[in-house]
């Protein structure tokens, strides 16, 4: 089900008023329920920075590891300053009391003010943002930050409601072992996340975790993890202009050669061929992705 018309209209209004783009980082299952949302950065300044793989790695680590941990812990809207000095306003999204991801507005030039709640990455030195983009970016003042924060919080609440109203699992607290495993994998597939990490979250031994994953899903932990990563990669190939190695990195595959081999094995075509064929291949990707839990 698409994002409600009121949410979509609000996104357009915020983008028009503040000269920014609205994006989000949600679990892949939630994004599938909200096709009207942009799941990646659409900022030209950000995209220009990320054309370089080394710079892209800095952005990804900060965005998908540090800032998501900060959002989960703080549970409130905050100011994020990226490794290249650009600013975004970020609001966490919760549904049924469960952290589902973030919605963000940006990018902006920083104006010097400091927010009570903010996260700053160590600044990467060098001329990393093309100077031609900086005059086009709005300078984020304290007043604009407060206004955008209030609007993002309303959007985050509405998106959380949409998620909760459109997925059977989200209508009740996640409690069953299968649901918990799916939740932890979908929340962490973008980062380095192994069997030991899942075991720690489930409070099991790695051996027991491996057996339970196999019993509940009929496949191994690595297969299950790669399914979530592959689903995200398919969505990016269909909807972004990222290079294939950047798609791999953002989706949790930090070895682009391994990603390409796995993609060929599962999809019977290269990532580039999949992108050229476009959305007509979406059903093939869906067939490969995790099956819904039976309740």
C-alpha positions, 0 to 999 in steps of 0.5 A: 500500500502506498504512503497516504496522500496526506503524507506524500503531500506533506513531503512535497510541501517540506521539500518545496519550502526548505529546498531539501529532499526527504528520504528514509532508512527503514527495514526492507519489509517496511519500505516494500509497504511504503513505495511512495517514500524515497529510500535513498539520498536524492541530494545532488551534493550527496550523490556527487560526494558518493561517486567516489567509493572511498568517500561513499564508505565514510558516508555509509558507515556514519549513516547506517551504523552510527546515526541509526544507533544514535536514533534508536538510543535518543528516540528523538529528532536530532541534527546530523553533521556528515563526514563532509560537513553537510547537515541533515535533520533526522527523526526516528520512526517507531511503530508499535513501540518498535524502532523501524528506522529514520526519516531525514531532511537535507542536505544543508550547509551548517550555520554554526549553531549547535543542537541539544541533540546532535551527532557529528562525524569526524570531519574528513579533510579535503575538498570533498563537496564540489563548490558549485553545489554549496551556494545552492544549499540552504544554510540551516539556521536554528529556527529552520531546524526547529521548524523542520524537526516539528514537521519531521516528527509528524511525518515519522508518526504518520509513517509509523502508523502506516507501517503498523496498519499495513503489516500483520506483524506490526499490529502486535509486539514482536514476540515469537522467535521467528518474528524476532529473528526477522526483525533483527536481520532486517534492522541490521543487514546493512552493517557487518552483522554475523551469527554471533551478533544475532545470537547476542540479540536473541540471548542464545549461543551461536550454535543454538541460534544456527539450529533455530534459524535452520528450523524456523526458516529452512535455510542458514543464517547467511542465506537469510541475511543475504536475502534481506541484503539482496532485496535492498540491492534490487530496490536500489538497482531499480530506483537509484543511479548508484554505481553497482559497487555502491549499491552493494556497499549500501546493502551490506555487501562490502565485497562488490565482487562477491555481491556480483557473483551472488546476484548472478547465481540467484537472479541469472543475470548481472546487476547491470543487466537487471537495472537495464531491464528495469522494474519488469524484473521486480517479480523475479526479485520478489520470488528470491526474497524472504517468505512471509512468516506463517502465523 
